């Protein structure tokens, strides 16, 4: 983090820019990752992460992480590491926030029984829920090696930033959750353990009612009925 606390005016300026970036981003860009990197650069938040629940609800997966001033190869390796650590984890501060929908601001993680560390020398943590209405769709988390690093102003800032992230994720990617798919038949598994065809699974998750039809390719290949 920055050595000196950020002013309220500076935070308002960054939030304004963040909201514009999340609403008006170029097609095909990973706006969540881009915005995490922008917050890391402009606010000095370390180990910033956007985590979303697995479809089974058994853990959290990294949607975006701080690059820590490293390259894309490091980011991919770090995502794999966080996925391995948190993908099936139901303990820890981030899991608690995802489960309760409440913010956790911790000045000394060694004194908090909820803490489960995956980074070295972390002293402070601030984790806020990503909410759409009352539904929690993930968490926004930051950690640092400085004790008592986060203030009430940081908490309000990240809660506001989280609301922008949540809306962008929902609007751009629907539910934006991970799901298990069979490597052979491509059927997808829901929370109840049922396996279904991808189209039926996605329609059920999105609440879409489908009507029957036929695409041009299938129409050309389908057997034609003879009219007598």
C-alpha positions as CSV (number, residue, x, y, z in Angstrom):
1,X,0.0,0.0,0.0
2,X,0.9,3.6,-0.3
3,X,2.9,4.9,2.6
4,X,0.5,7.8,3.2
5,X,-3.3,7.2,3.5
6,X,-5.2,8.3,0.4
7,X,-7.5,11.3,0.7
8,X,-11.3,11.0,0.4
9,X,-11.1,13.3,-2.7
10,X,-8.6,10.9,-4.3
11,X,-10.8,7.9,-3.6
12,X,-13.8,9.6,-5.1
13,X,-11.8,10.4,-8.2
14,X,-10.7,6.8,-8.5
15,X,-14.2,5.4,-8.0
16,X,-15.6,7.8,-10.7
17,X,-13.0,6.5,-13.2
18,X,-13.6,2.9,-12.2
19,X,-17.4,3.2,-12.7
20,X,-16.8,4.6,-16.2
21,X,-14.2,2.0,-17.1
22,X,-16.5,-0.8,-16.0
23,X,-19.5,0.5,-17.9
24,X,-17.7,1.5,-21.1
25,X,-15.0,-1.0,-21.8
26,X,-13.8,-2.3,-25.2
27,X,-15.5,-5.4,-26.5
28,X,-13.6,-8.6,-25.7
29,X,-11.4,-7.1,-22.9
30,X,-11.2,-8.7,-19.5
31,X,-12.5,-5.6,-17.8
32,X,-12.5,-7.1,-14.3
33,X,-8.7,-8.0,-14.5
34,X,-8.0,-4.6,-16.0
35,X,-9.8,-2.8,-13.2
36,X,-8.1,-4.8,-10.5
37,X,-4.7,-3.8,-12.0
38,X,-5.9,-0.2,-12.1
39,X,-6.8,-0.3,-8.4
40,X,-3.5,-1.9,-7.6
41,X,-1.7,0.9,-9.5
42,X,-3.7,3.9,-8.4
43,X,-4.6,2.9,-4.8
44,X,-1.6,0.7,-3.9
45,X,-3.7,-2.2,-2.8
46,X,-1.6,-5.4,-2.6
47,X,-2.7,-8.9,-3.4
48,X,-6.0,-7.6,-4.7
49,X,-8.3,-10.4,-5.8
50,X,-11.8,-10.9,-7.1
51,X,-13.0,-14.4,-6.2
52,X,-16.2,-16.1,-7.2
53,X,-17.9,-19.2,-5.8
54,X,-17.6,-22.6,-7.5
55,X,-20.9,-23.9,-8.9
56,X,-21.0,-26.4,-6.1
57,X,-20.4,-23.7,-3.5
58,X,-17.5,-25.6,-2.0
59,X,-14.8,-22.9,-2.5
60,X,-13.8,-19.8,-4.3
61,X,-12.0,-19.3,-7.7
62,X,-9.9,-16.4,-8.8
63,X,-11.6,-14.3,-11.5
64,X,-9.0,-11.5,-11.3
65,X,-5.8,-11.0,-9.3
66,X,-3.1,-8.3,-8.9
67,X,-0.2,-8.8,-11.2
68,X,2.2,-7.6,-8.5
69,X,4.1,-5.7,-11.2
70,X,4.9,-8.9,-13.0
71,X,4.0,-10.3,-16.4
72,X,1.1,-12.3,-17.8
73,X,2.9,-15.6,-17.3
74,X,3.3,-14.9,-13.6
75,X,-0.4,-13.9,-13.4
76,X,-1.5,-17.2,-14.9
77,X,0.8,-19.2,-12.5
78,X,-0.6,-17.2,-9.6
79,X,-4.2,-17.8,-10.6
80,X,-3.5,-21.6,-10.7
81,X,-1.9,-21.3,-7.3
82,X,-4.9,-19.5,-5.8
83,X,-7.3,-21.9,-7.5
84,X,-5.5,-24.8,-6.0
85,X,-5.5,-23.2,-2.5
86,X,-9.1,-21.9,-2.5
87,X,-11.0,-24.0,-5.0
88,X,-12.3,-26.5,-2.4
89,X,-11.7,-24.4,0.7
90,X,-14.7,-23.5,3.0
91,X,-12.6,-21.8,5.7
92,X,-10.8,-18.5,5.8
93,X,-11.8,-14.9,5.7
94,X,-12.9,-14.8,2.1
95,X,-15.1,-17.9,2.5
96,X,-16.7,-16.3,5.6
97,X,-17.4,-13.0,3.7
98,X,-18.9,-15.0,0.8
99,X,-21.1,-17.0,3.2
100,X,-22.3,-14.2,5.4
101,X,-22.3,-11.2,3.0
102,X,-20.5,-9.1,5.6
103,X,-17.3,-7.1,5.3
104,X,-14.2,-8.2,7.3
105,X,-11.5,-5.6,8.1
106,X,-8.7,-7.2,10.1
107,X,-5.7,-5.3,11.5
108,X,-3.8,-8.3,12.7
109,X,-4.7,-11.6,11.0
110,X,-2.8,-13.6,13.6
111,X,-5.5,-12.6,16.1
112,X,-8.4,-13.7,13.9
113,X,-9.5,-17.3,14.0
114,X,-11.1,-17.0,10.6
115,X,-7.8,-16.3,8.9
116,X,-6.2,-19.0,6.6
117,X,-3.1,-17.7,4.9
118,X,-1.9,-18.5,1.4
119,X,0.6,-15.6,1.1
120,X,3.8,-15.0,3.1
121,X,4.0,-12.4,5.8
122,X,0.5,-11.0,5.5
123,X,-0.5,-8.9,8.5
124,X,-3.7,-7.1,7.5
125,X,-6.7,-8.1,5.3
126,X,-9.8,-6.3,4.0
127,X,-12.5,-8.4,2.3
128,X,-15.9,-7.1,1.1
129,X,-18.7,-9.0,-0.6
130,X,-19.7,-8.6,-4.2
131,X,-23.5,-8.2,-4.1
132,X,-26.3,-7.9,-6.6
133,X,-29.3,-7.0,-4.4
134,X,-29.1,-9.4,-1.5
135,X,-27.3,-12.1,-3.5
136,X,-23.5,-12.5,-2.9
137,X,-21.8,-13.4,-6.2
138,X,-18.2,-13.2,-4.9
139,X,-15.7,-11.2,-2.9
140,X,-13.2,-8.4,-3.4
141,X,-10.2,-9.0,-1.2
142,X,-6.9,-7.3,-0.4
143,X,-4.0,-8.1,1.9
144,X,-0.8,-6.5,2.9
145,X,2.4,-7.1,4.9
146,X,1.7,-4.0,7.0
147,X,-0.3,-4.3,10.3
148,X,-3.4,-2.2,10.9
149,X,-3.1,-1.0,7.3
150,X,-6.8,-0.5,6.4
151,X,-9.0,2.3,7.7
152,X,-12.8,2.8,7.7
153,X,-12.3,4.9,4.6
154,X,-10.6,2.0,2.8
155,X,-13.6,-0.2,3.9
156,X,-16.1,2.2,2.4
157,X,-14.0,2.7,-0.7
158,X,-13.8,-1.1,-1.4
159,X,-17.4,-1.7,-0.6
160,X,-18.4,1.0,-3.2
161,X,-15.9,-0.4,-5.7
162,X,-17.3,-3.9,-5.1
163,X,-20.8,-2.7,-6.1
164,X,-19.4,-1.5,-9.4
165,X,-17.6,-4.8,-9.9
166,X,-20.7,-6.8,-9.1
167,X,-22.9,-5.0,-11.6
168,X,-20.2,-5.2,-14.3
169,X,-19.8,-9.0,-13.8
170,X,-23.5,-9.6,-13.8
171,X,-24.2,-7.4,-16.9
172,X,-21.2,-8.7,-18.9
173,X,-21.2,-12.3,-18.0
174,X,-24.5,-13.2,-16.6
175,X,-24.1,-15.3,-13.4
176,X,-20.3,-15.5,-14.1
177,X,-19.8,-18.7,-12.1
178,X,-17.6,-21.7,-12.8
179,X,-19.2,-25.0,-13.6
180,X,-18.0,-28.5,-14.0
181,X,-18.3,-30.0,-17.5
182,X,-17.6,-33.6,-18.5
183,X,-14.5,-33.9,-20.6
184,X,-16.1,-36.5,-22.9
185,X,-19.8,-35.6,-23.4
186,X,-19.7,-31.9,-22.3
187,X,-22.6,-32.3,-20.0
188,X,-22.6,-29.9,-17.1
189,X,-23.1,-30.5,-13.4
190,X,-25.4,-28.4,-11.2
191,X,-25.4,-27.9,-7.4
192,X,-27.7,-30.9,-7.0
193,X,-25.2,-33.2,-8.8
194,X,-27.4,-33.5,-11.9
195,X,-25.6,-33.7,-15.3
196,X,-27.4,-32.0,-18.2
197,X,-26.7,-30.9,-21.8
198,X,-24.9,-27.5,-21.9
199,X,-27.9,-25.7,-23.5
200,X,-30.4,-27.0,-20.9
201,X,-28.0,-26.2,-18.1
202,X,-27.3,-22.6,-19.2
203,X,-30.9,-21.9,-19.9
204,X,-31.9,-23.1,-16.4
205,X,-29.2,-21.1,-14.8
206,X,-30.1,-17.9,-16.7
207,X,-33.9,-18.4,-16.3
208,X,-34.4,-18.5,-20.1
209,X,-37.5,-20.2,-21.6
210,X,-36.6,-21.8,-25.0
211,X,-38.8,-22.6,-27.9
212,X,-38.0,-25.2,-30.5
213,X,-36.5,-24.3,-33.9
214,X,-33.8,-25.5,-36.4
215,X,-30.6,-23.7,-37.4
216,X,-29.7,-23.4,-41.1
217,X,-26.9,-26.0,-41.0
218,X,-29.2,-28.6,-39.4
219,X,-32.0,-27.8,-41.8
220,X,-29.7,-28.5,-44.7
221,X,-28.5,-31.8,-43.2
222,X,-31.8,-33.0,-41.8
223,X,-33.6,-35.7,-43.8
224,X,-36.4,-34.1,-45.9
225,X,-39.9,-35.5,-45.6
226,X,-41.4,-36.5,-48.9
227,X,-44.7,-34.8,-49.8
228,X,-47.1,-37.1,-51.6
